[in-house]
Amino acid sequence: MQEHDFIAENSRDWDVFHDDLGALERNATKVDAVGIANRYKKVCHDLSLARHRMYSADLLDRLNQLVINGSQYFRKPARPFWLSVGRFLLYGFPIVVRREWRLFWVSTLAFIIPFAWAMYAVQNDTTWAYALLGSEGMAGAESMYGSDSGLAEWRGEFNSDFAMFGHYIRNNVQIDFQMFAGGLLAGVGTLFFLVFNGVYIGAFAGYVHVAAEPERLYTFVIGHSSLELTGMVIAGMAGLRLGSGILLPGRLRRSESLKRAAKRSLPLIYGGGLMTFLAAFIEGFWSAQDQPADTKYMIGTALWLIMIAYFLFAGRGKERMIDEA
């Protein structure tokens, strides 16, 4: 088709679309949204044809300008950063965790079973404490949670609650990073760190029951345990998802499978990292404060119930919105 015939056949549609844009700019109340969308689609198609047929620069400029002017009304507007963060926290994060429920249970059991075994073993035979904690770990448990608890003195070495907050963040971030990076070993590294932390924490708690005062331990950890332990499990989920990309590539190339698995794991590590950050905040500024035991148990239990309800119910019915994001 010759250029002048092409213009004669389609120019009317281009003029109408130009008038449509003018109406949109004037915020006209009566506009044919479907008609405007169809004409915009046609203008884009005509621009593609004109380029393919190498029509004149003037015609290409005219069509290109129409497409540029129309794009502002049809492209999806960028969502403000803080709105995206709020959307993720309100329902995006719990939806992702629920979708990965199989990984949740694998990660949870990889921590809980060794924890329960180590705690039981140490309480029934203290030789296990030496094998699992070593003399330094045993001495630490006795000094921090014994009848003459040195927890306040140990915290005093850091001079302030803020310094303790920084110490706990470093410790928590290190654990989360180990969980996540361990996924690069086909998930074996992640499972190792889940089991290791379960054994060590269980042995520590079991030894406190034998050689110290367990209430000192529980009143200290109850406030931040829901966020810290669950955040660690979710970081383990992220590592296992990463490992699945290596171990189970399906029909994809292993590099492409790993890339997709990494993308799916990011919401988990973001959310799990935020949880351990908040746990460090509570641990640094509130957990060791001198408060009645009943108050600490009440607040800690409330945090556990809120967290469970959050992951069970937040975002119900909004799964499609996440898929379309």
N, C-alpha and C positions, 0 to 999 in steps of 0.2 A: 504493500500500500504506500502510495506517495504521501509525503508529509502534509501537503495541503488537503488531501482527502482525509487524512487522519485527524487534522485539526477541525475540519468541517463536520466530521461525524461526532466528535467528542467535546467540542468547545462549549456547547450548551451545558453539558454536565459540569464542566469545570467552573463556568460562571455561576451556576446554581450553588456549587459547593463554596465558592468564594463568598456568595451572599449568606450562606449558612454560617460561615465563620464570623461574618459581621454581626449576625444576629446573636451568636454566642458571646461575642465581645460586649454587646449591649445588654447582656443578661436578659434576653427576651424570654418571656414566660412560656410562650407557645412555640416549641420547636419540635420537629419530627426527628426524634433521637435515632430511630431505626434507619430513616432515610439518610440522615447525615452520616451515620456509620457506613452504610452501603456505598454512598458517594465517595467517602474517604477511601474505602477499599478499592473502588474503581480508579481513583486518581493515582493511588500507589501502583496499581496494575498498569495504568497508562504510562506512568513514568518509567517503569521497568521495560515496557515495550519500546518506548522512545529511545532509551539508552541502547537496547539491543539492536534497534534499526539505525542507530547513529544519526538521529535527526539533529536539527540545528541547535546550537547552544542556547539561542533565545527561547526555544520551546522547552528545552530541558530545564532552564532556569525558572521558567514560569511554573512548570509542574513541580519542580523541587521545592519552590517556595510555598506552594500550596500544601505539600506534604509536611514541610517543617511547621507551618502555621497550624495545621490540623493536629499534629502529633501532641501538642500540649493538652489537647482535650481528650485524647484517647490513650495516652501512655499512663501506666500505673504510677501514681505519685510516690516518691520516696518517703518511707515512713520515718519520722523523727527517731533518733537513736533511743531516747529515754522511753518513748512509746513502745519500741520494740523490746526493750529490756523489761518493761512492765508486763507486756503481753507474754513474754517468755516465763516470767516468774508466776504470773497469775494462773496460766493454764498450759503453756507450751511445755514446760519442764515436767510436770506430773504426767502429761499425756505421753511423752517420750519414755518415761520410766515404766509406765504401764504397758506400753507396746513391747518393751524389752523384758517382759516378766520372766521369761525363761532364764535370761542372764541374771536377773535379780536373784532368783532362787539359787542358781549355781554359785554366785558370788556370796550370798548370805550363808549358805551351807558350808562353803569352803572356809568361812571364818567361824561360824557358830560351833560346828562339830569339834574342831581342834580346841576351841576355847573351853567348851564344856568338858572335854576329856582332860585337858591340862589342869583345869581347876579341881576336878575330882581326883586326879592322880596325886597332885601336890598335897591336898588335904588328907589323903589316906596314907601317903608315904613321902615324908619330907625330903628323902634323897632325890626325888624328882625335882624339887625346887633347886637344888644345887646343879643338877644336870641341865635344867632349862633356863635358869636365871643367872647362875654363877654366884659367886660370893658377893660381887658388887651389887647385883640386882637384889639379892636377899637383904643386904645391909641397907640399901635404899628403901626397901619396903618397910623395914623395921624403924628406920629413922624418921620417915615421913608420916607413917600411920601407926606408930607405937603409942604407948601410954604417954610418953613424953615426946609428942609429935614434933618433929623438926621441920614441918612443912613451912611454917611461917619464916623460920630462919633460912631455909633453902630459897624461898622466894625473896628473902631479903638480900641475897647475893646479887640479885638483879636490880635492886634499889627502887623499883617502882612497878606498879601494875602495868604501865605502858610497856616497860621492858619485858615483863612476863608475857604480855600480849604478843610482842614481836617474837619471843622465844617459841611460843606455842604455834604461831603462824609458820615459822620455819620448819618446825617438826611436822605439822600437818601437811604442808605443801610437799615436803620431802616424801611422805608416805603416799600422797596422791600421785605424785610424779612416778614413783616406783610402780604403783599399781598400773598406771596408764602405759608407761614405757615398757613394762613387762609384757604387754600385748604383742610387741614386735617379735617376741620369741614364740610366736604361734599361740599365745595365751598362757604358756607354761610359766613364764616369769610372773604374770599377774596372779596365778593360782599359788605360786610359791609365796609371794608376799602376803596374800590373804591368809594362808595357812600359818605362816611364820608369826604374823601379828596376832592371830587367834591363839596360838600356843603361848606366846610370850605374855599377852594380856591375861589369859586364863591362869597361867602359872603364877603371875604376880598377884592376881586377886585371891587365888587359893592360898598363897603363902601369907597374905595379910590376914586371912581367916585363922591361920595357925599361929602366927608369931606377933600379930599386932591387933589393932582394934578395927574391925571391918566397917563400923559405922563412920569412922573418920574418912575412909575411902569413899563410901557410898554417898555421904553428904557432899563430898567434893565433886564427884563425877556426875551426880544425878542431873545437874543443871545443864551440862553441855553434852552429855552422852548421846542424846537423841540425834543431834546435828552431827557430832563427830563420827560416831559409828556408822550412821546411815550414809553420810558423805563418803566415808571410806569404802563402803560397799558399792556405792554408785560409781566411784572412781574405778573400782574393780570391774564393774559392768562395762565401763568405757574401754578398759584394757582388753577384756574378753571379746568385745565387739571388734576391736582392732585385730586381735588374734584370729578371729573367725574369717577375716578377709584374706589372711595368709593360708589358713588351714582349709577353708572351704570356698575356693574361688568359683566353683561351678563351671560355667562355660566361658567365663571371663578370663582374660590374662591375669596372672597373679598381681601384677602391678596395678591394673585397673580395679581389681577386686579390693586391694588394700586401700586405694584412693577412696573408693565408695564407702568402705567400712570406717575409714578415718572421718569422713564427713558425717556419718551417722553417729559416731562416738562423741563428736564435739559437744552437742548439747548436754551429754551426760557428764563430761569432765568439767564443763562450765558450771553446771548446777552443783555437782559434787564438790568442786573447789570452793564455790560460794558458801556451801553449808559448813565446810571445815573452817573457812574464814570466820563465819559467825560463831562457830563453836570456840575458836581461839579467843574471840572477843569476850564471850561469856566466861570462859576459863580464866582469862587474864584479869578481868575486872570484877567478877562476882563470885565465882565458885569457891575461892578460898576465904571469902569474907566471913566474919563471925556472925552468922545468922542462926536462928533456932533450926534444929534438924527438921521439925515438922514443916516449917516454911519452905525449906529447900526441897523436901520430898514432894510437897504439894505443887510447887512451881515446876520441878523437873517432870513430874507425872503429867502435868498439864501440857508441857512442851511435847512430850511423847505422843499424847493423844491428838494434839493439833497437827503434828507432823504426819501421823498415820492417816488422819482425816484428809489432809492436804493431798497426799499421794493417792488415796482411794477415790476422792470425789472431785477435786479441782479439775476444771476443764471438761467435765462430762458434757457431751453434746457439742463440743467445739472441735472435735477431731478433724472435721472437714476444713475448718479454717486454717489449721496447721498444714494440712496437705496442700492447700492452695497458696501458702505463703512462698 
